[in-house]
């Protein structure tokens, strides 16, 4: 009581879930931890459970501290022909059907222009970058969220034929990758 602010559930196209409990403090964290085995037993499709600590009263959904309550900390999210690993603090397109169509369209445009170097600015967990990645194309994703970049890198590690892909933590307005781009993807514009 008075500790739980939100429960955020991410559901993957493969029927698995990431569940985040946003709490005001650590006061009931041990109680939540002890309840996780019951949650996993009653909802076997849950793969990742975390607690986010958000002590402030302000118009944002989460705080800076995320506590993993399960051994797995990333949820596989299959969109189109790419499976990305989504961490609890990573942005992801909520409608995977629309996301799949967006990534497919972007890949068609990339294929049509045949760039040597592609920058994906504000790349999040690497959706556009990973869908465009092919041997012979250098892809650089830039994102301010280190959690999102970690998720993008983890997803890349599962793609042995992706070619040359790098994810950089930084502000897309001021971070300049070493290689100049032939094409830039910017989402959001």
N, C-alpha and C positions, 0 to 999 in steps of 0.2 A: 504494500500500500504506500502510495506517495513516492515510490522509487521508479516504477516502470513508466516511461514516457511513450514509447512506441514499440511495436513489433513489426519489423520489416521483413517480408518474405520475397525472395526471388525464386521463380519457378523456371526451370530450364525446359527446352523443347523435348528433352528426353525424360521428363517427369521427375527430376530431382530438385531439391530445394536447398537454398542457403537461408538460414533464419538468423536475424539480428535482433537482439533485445537492447533497446536504447534505455539506459538507466541514468538516474540523476547522480548517483554516487556509487562507490564500491561497497556500501553498507550491506547490500543483499546479494553481492556477487557470489559468495560461497553457497548460499541457498540455491541460486540459479544453477551453479555448477553441479550441485548434487541432484538437480532435477533433469539434467541433460540425458542420462541413461534412460529415464522413463520416456522422455520425448522421442528419443531415437527408437525405442521399442514400440511406441504407439504410432509413430509415423516413420516407417522404415525408409521412406524415400528422402528423408532429410540427410544431407551429406555434410553440411557445414553449419556450425552454430557458433555465434560470437556474441559478446556483450560490448556495446559501445557506451562509454562513459561521457555523459553530456550534462555537466553540472550547471551550466548557465541557462538562464531564461532568455532565449532569443529566437528569432525566426529562421533557424536552420535545423535540419533534422538530426544532425549527428555532432558529436564532439571529436576531439583529437585523439582519444585513446580507444583502441580496439583490443579486446581480449579474446583470444581464441579459446573456445570451450570444447572443441573437437580436434583430433589430430589433423584432419584435413582442413585447410584454410582457403581452398579455391574450388569453385564449382565449375565443371566443364559446361560450356554453353556452345552448342553446335548451331551455327548459322550458315546456311548454304553448305559449301564444302569445306569450311574451316571450323575447327573447334577451338574456342578461346577459353582460357581459364580466368574466371571472374573472382576477384577477391572482394571482401565485404565492403571496402571503401572505394571501389572502382565504378565509374559510370558505365552504363550499358544501355543500349537502345531497348526500351521495354517491349516493343512490338517486334518480335523476331521475324515475322513474315515481311514486314515493311523493311526491317534492317537488311534482310537477305536480298530484297529487290534493290535497295540502295547500293549495297556492296557489289552486286552483279552489274548494275548500270555503271558504277564507277570503274569496275574492272574492264568493262567493254570500252569505255572512253580511254582508259590507260592503254589497252591493247591497240586501239585505233591510232593513238598518237605515238606509240612506241618510244617512250622516253628512255634515256639512259639512267637518269637520276630522278627519283620521285620523293618529294617531301610530303609528309602527312602531318600538318600542324594541328594542335589540339587533338592528338591522336587517341586519347583515352587509353583503352585496353588494346588498341591496335587494329580495330575493325577494318578500316580502309587499307591500311598498310599491309596487313596480313593477307587480305583478299587479293591485293595487287601483286604481291611478292612472287616473282618467278626468277629462275636463273637468268642472268644477263641484265637484270634490273637492280640498281642500287636503291634501296628504300630507307629513308630516315624518318622516324616518327618522333615528334617533340610534344611533351606533355608536362604540365607543372606537378601533377600528382605522382609522387614516387610509388604509391601503391598501385596505381594504374600502369605505370611503366614496368613494375615488377611483374604484374599479371601479363602484360604484353610479352615480356621476355620469356616468361614461363611457357606461354602459348607457342612462341617461336621455337623453343627448344623441342617441341613435339612435331615440328615441320622440317624434316631433313632436306626437302627439295625447295625450300623457300628462296634460295639465292642469298644475296647480300642485304641483310636487314639489320638496322641498328635502331634502338630506342633510347632517347636522351631525355633526362629530367631537366626541364627548363621552361622559361616563359617563351612562348612562340613569337612574341613581339620583339624579343631581344636575343634569342639564342640563334646563332648562325652555324649550322653544320658545316663541316670542312669542305664538302663537295657542293657546288652550285647546282640548283635543280633545273631540270628541263620541264617539269610539271609539278604543280603544287595542289594538294587537296587540303581544303580548309573547311572543317566542320566542327563547330558551327561557323557560318560565314561571318 
